[in-house]
Amino acid sequence: MKRIKMTTLIFVLLLFGCNHTNTFSQGQNQTTVAKDTIKSQTKNSITSYGPKSIVRSVIQDRKGNIWMASWDGIFRYDGKSFTNITSKESSGRFFSILEDSKGNFWFGTIGEGAYYFDGTSFKNFTTINGLLNNEVTSIYEDKKGNIWFGVSGGASCYDGKIFRNYIIDENVIYEAWKGKTFTDRQPNSLGVMMEDKTGKLWISTKGEAYIYDGKTFAVLRDKDGKAFYGFGGITKDRKGNIWFSANDGIWRYDDSTFTKFSEKGASSILEDKKGNIWTSSTTAMYNKPWTLSRYDEKSLYNEKPTVTEITNKQLIFGILEDYDGNIWFGSGHGVYRYDGKTITDFKEIQGDN
């Protein structure tokens, strides 16, 4: 098994489950959120076009609206127009977005921490309130309803009242002592997280990848004991297999064995409703195009799977399949939608699409 090393400039931070005892723990951070946390009424800016800068994350809410986190703000698309939800709230660069199980939204920024939005007002959470770091590049809700923020240097878990912070220290993840925060960028950060059918969490970082069983964070290793490094994206297919995108290729885990599926490196990865695997290829150069590719479901277990290259863009992030089967993806210059035939560039579109 080859040692995986990920050198791509793009890493999506991961959040892992909380409310468990960490065997690497060095104390607990239980900082209570300040009572004067910012609240303000939202003032929307409605346009006929989408963001024109970097779009890192794209999701669809339970009502069918498309949300995107961009350097221009948080945009919501209702099928006719775009609303910049944060235009009057923040001028920060938004990186991540989550709709929680209660229908509320969480937005992560680079430098301003995280924002909570209940549809009417905002709350801002930063290191002042106990967040480990103000660079929030991934947000996740666990099965117990805790909200995890992947940040520079580790992660913060918020149960609605207090934060518990976790730090990456070389090949160890441990719980931080009370009140510990980072005010600057750290050398390591969490990447993507996904829970498998056994309840274990698969975690990527800029360094090693981990498996968390609810008690212990163990470095992910192959049968020869070699550690896996820096998976980019993680997804689970309909058979229960786990797929990883990495700079040196695409990998599949089938309960006991890691198989290298493709030599072509990838950042984002997604399985669609038909069982096809979608990826965005990576390059260490920002001025080189990335490729959105689809691997055909019928050939996924063949020696040479059938792959279709859909388009090339400067950076491709946050692949999403919407309820109608369209594929959305962020880029270095806005957001796009692919309907199986046509790619729509929303920074150029006026009116209804």
Residue pairs with C-beta under 8 A, 6 or more apart in sequence:
1 222
1 223
1 224
1 226
1 258
2 248
2 260
3 226
3 227
3 228
3 229
4 209
4 228
4 229
4 230
4 231
4 246
4 247
4 248
4 251
5 229
5 230
5 247
5 248
6 206
6 229
6 230
6 231
6 232
6 246
6 247
6 248
7 247
7 284
8 232
8 247
8 265
8 267
8 282
8 283
8 284
9 284
9 286
10 232
10 267
10 282
10 315
10 317
11 137
11 189
11 191
11 204
11 206
11 230
11 232
12 56
12 96
12 137
12 138
12 150
12 191
12 192
12 232
12 233
12 267
12 268
12 317
13 96
13 136
13 137
13 138
13 150
13 151
13 152
13 155
13 189
13 190
13 191
13 192
14 138
14 140
14 150
14 155
14 190
14 191
14 192
14 193
14 203
14 204
14 205
15 138
15 139
15 140
15 148
15 149
15 150
15 155
15 157
15 190
15 193
16 140
16 148
16 155
16 166
16 190
16 193
16 201
16 203
16 210
16 212
16 217
17 142
17 143
17 144
17 146
17 148
17 195
17 201
17 212
17 214
18 142
18 144
18 146
18 148
18 157
18 159
18 164
19 142
19 144
19 146
19 157
19 159
20 214
20 215
21 215
22 166
22 173
22 174
22 175
22 215
22 216
22 217
23 215
23 216
24 172
24 173
24 174
24 175
24 216
24 217
25 174
25 175
26 174
26 175
26 176
26 177
27 175
27 176
27 177
27 178
28 164
28 175
28 177
28 178
29 130
29 132
29 163
29 164
29 165
29 175
29 176
29 177
29 178
29 179
29 180
30 162
30 163
30 164
30 178
31 129
31 130
31 162
31 163
31 165
31 178
31 179
32 130
32 161
32 162
33 125
33 129
33 130
33 158
33 161
33 162
33 163
34 128
34 129
37 123
37 124
37 125
37 129
38 122
38 123
38 124
39 121
39 122
39 123
40 89
40 121
40 122
41 120
41 121
42 85
42 86
42 88
42 89
42 117
42 120
42 121
42 122
43 87
43 88
43 89
44 83
44 84
44 85
44 87
44 88
45 83
45 84
45 87
45 88
46 81
46 82
46 83
46 84
47 81
47 82
47 83
47 84
48 81
48 82
48 349
48 350
48 351
49 82
49 346
49 347
49 348
49 349
49 350
50 68
50 75
50 77
50 82
50 334
50 335
50 346
50 347
50 349
51 68
51 70
51 71
51 72
51 73
51 75
51 82
51 334
51 335
51 347
52 72
52 333
52 334
52 347
53 70
53 71
53 72
53 333
53 334
54 70
54 71
54 93
54 315
54 317
54 330
54 331
54 332
54 333
55 68
55 69
55 70
55 71
55 317
55 318
55 330
55 331
55 334
55 335
56 69
56 70
56 94
56 95
56 96
56 137
56 317
56 318
56 330
57 68
57 69
57 95
57 96
57 97
57 317
57 318
57 330
58 66
58 67
58 68
58 69
58 317
58 318
58 319
58 320
58 328
58 329
58 330
58 335
59 66
59 67
59 68
59 97
59 98
59 99
59 320
60 66
60 67
60 320
60 322
60 323
61 67
61 99
61 103
61 105
62 99
62 103
64 79
64 322
64 323
65 76
65 77
65 78
65 79
66 76
66 77
66 320
66 322
66 328
67 74
67 75
67 76
67 77
67 97
67 99
67 105
68 74
68 75
68 77
68 97
68 318
68 330
68 335
69 94
69 95
69 96
69 97
69 107
69 108
69 318
70 94
70 330
70 334
70 335
71 93
71 94
72 84
73 84
73 85
73 86
73 87
73 90
73 91
73 94
74 84
74 85
74 86
74 94
74 97
74 105
74 107
74 117
75 82
75 83
75 84
75 85
75 335
76 82
76 83
76 85
77 83
77 346
79 352
79 353
80 351
80 352
80 353
82 346
85 117
86 92
86 94
86 107
86 115
86 122
89 115
89 122
90 109
90 112
90 115
90 124
92 109
92 110
92 111
92 112
93 109
93 110
93 111
94 107
94 108
94 109
95 108
95 109
95 110
95 135
95 136
95 137
95 138
96 107
96 108
96 136
96 137
96 138
96 139
96 150
97 105
97 106
97 107
97 108
97 139
98 105
98 106
98 139
98 140
98 141
98 147
99 105
100 106
100 141
100 145
100 147
101 141
101 145
103 119
104 116
104 117
104 118
104 119
105 116
105 117
105 118
105 119
106 114
106 115
106 116
106 117
106 139
106 147
107 114
107 115
107 117
107 139
108 114
108 136
108 137
108 138
108 139
108 149
108 150
109 115
109 134
109 135
109 136
110 135
110 136
110 137
111 134
111 135
112 124
112 126
112 134
113 124
113 125
113 126
113 127
113 129
113 131
113 134
113 136
114 124
114 125
114 126
114 131
114 136
114 139
114 149
115 122
115 123
115 124
115 125
116 122
116 123
116 124
116 125
125 131
125 149
125 158
126 134
127 133
127 134
127 181
127 182
127 183
129 163
130 156
130 162
130 163
130 165
130 179
130 181
131 149
131 151
131 156
131 163
131 165
131 181
132 149
132 151
132 153
132 154
132 155
132 156
132 163
132 165
132 166
132 167
132 176
132 180
132 181
132 182
133 151
133 152
133 153
133 154
133 181
133 182
133 183
133 185
133 186
134 151
134 183
135 151
135 152
135 185
135 189
136 149
136 150
136 151
137 150
137 151
137 152
137 189
138 149
138 150
138 190
138 191
138 192
138 193
139 147
139 148
139 149
139 150
140 147
140 148
140 150
140 193
141 147
141 148
142 148
143 195
145 159
145 160
146 157
146 158
146 159
147 157
147 158
147 159
148 155
148 156
148 157
148 158
148 193
149 155
149 156
149 157
149 158
150 189
150 190
150 191
150 193
151 182
151 189
151 190
152 182
152 185
152 186
152 189
153 167
153 168
153 182
153 186
153 188
153 189
154 165
154 166
154 167
154 168
154 173
154 176
154 186
154 189
154 190
155 165
155 166
155 190
156 163
156 164
156 165
156 166
157 163
157 164
157 165
157 166
164 175
165 175
165 176
165 180
165 181
166 173
166 174
166 175
166 176
167 173
167 174
167 175
167 176
167 180
168 186
168 188
168 189
168 190
168 205
168 207
170 207
171 207
171 208
171 219
171 227
172 217
173 210
173 212
173 217
187 206
188 205
188 206
188 207
189 205
189 206
190 203
190 204
190 205
191 203
191 204
191 205
191 206
191 230
191 231
191 232
192 203
192 204
192 231
192 232
192 233
192 234
193 201
193 202
193 203
193 204
193 234
194 201
194 202
194 234
194 235
194 236
194 242
195 201
195 202
196 202
196 236
196 240
196 242
197 236
197 240
199 213
199 214
200 211
200 212
200 213
200 214
201 211
201 212
201 213
202 209
202 210
202 211
202 220
202 234
202 242
203 209
203 210
203 211
203 212
203 217
204 210
204 230
204 231
204 232
204 234
204 244
205 230
206 230
207 229
207 230
208 219
208 220
208 227
208 228
208 229
208 230
209 219
209 220
209 227
209 228
209 229
209 230
209 231
209 244
210 217
210 218
210 219
210 220
211 217
211 218
211 220
212 218
219 227
220 227
220 228
221 227
221 228
222 228
222 258
228 244
228 258
229 246
230 246
230 247
231 244
231 245
231 246
231 251
232 244
232 245
232 246
232 247
232 266
232 267
232 268
232 269
232 282
233 244
233 245
233 266
233 267
233 268
233 269
233 270
233 279
234 242
234 243
234 244
234 245
234 269
235 242
235 243
235 269
235 270
235 271
235 277
236 242
236 243
236 271
237 243
237 271
237 275
237 277
237 300
238 271
238 275
239 254
240 255
241 252
241 253
241 254
241 255
242 252
242 253
243 250
243 251
243 252
243 253
243 261
243 269
243 271
243 277
244 250
244 251
244 252
244 253
244 269
245 265
245 266
245 267
245 268
245 269
245 279
246 265
246 266
247 265
247 282
248 263
248 265
249 260
249 261
249 262
249 263
249 264
249 265
249 266
250 260
250 261
250 262
250 264
250 266
250 269
250 277
250 279
251 258
251 259
251 260
251 261
252 258
252 259
252 261
253 259
261 295
261 300
261 305
262 295
262 305
262 307
264 279
264 281
264 293
265 281
265 282
266 279
266 280
266 281
266 282
266 293
267 279
267 280
267 281
267 282
267 290
267 316
267 317
268 278
268 279
268 280
268 316
268 317
268 318
268 319
268 329
269 277
269 278
269 279
269 319
270 277
270 278
270 279
270 319
270 320
270 321
271 277
271 278
272 278
272 321
272 325
272 327
273 321
273 325
274 297
275 297
275 300
276 294
276 295
276 296
276 297
277 294
277 295
277 297
277 300
278 292
278 293
278 294
278 295
278 319
278 321
278 327
279 292
279 293
279 295
279 319
280 290
280 291
280 292
280 293
280 316
280 317
280 319
280 329
281 290
281 291
281 293
281 316
282 290
283 289
283 290
286 314
286 315
286 332
287 314
288 314
289 312
289 313
289 314
290 312
290 313
290 314
290 315
290 316
291 309
291 310
291 311
291 312
291 316
292 309
292 310
292 311
292 312
292 313
292 316
292 319
292 327
292 329
292 338
293 307
293 308
293 309
293 310
294 307
294 308
294 310
295 305
295 306
295 307
296 305
296 306
296 307
296 308
298 306
299 305
299 306
310 327
310 338
310 343
311 336
311 338
311 343
313 329
313 331
313 332
313 333
313 336
314 331
314 332
314 333
315 331
315 332
316 329
316 330
316 331
317 329
317 330
317 331
318 328
318 329
318 330
319 327
319 328
319 329
320 327
320 328
320 329
321 327
321 328
322 328
325 340
326 337
326 338
326 339
326 340
327 337
327 338
328 335
328 336
328 337
328 338
329 335
329 336
329 338
330 336
333 347
334 345
334 346
334 347
335 346
335 347
336 343
336 344
336 345
336 346
337 343
337 344
337 346
337 353
338 344
344 353
346 353
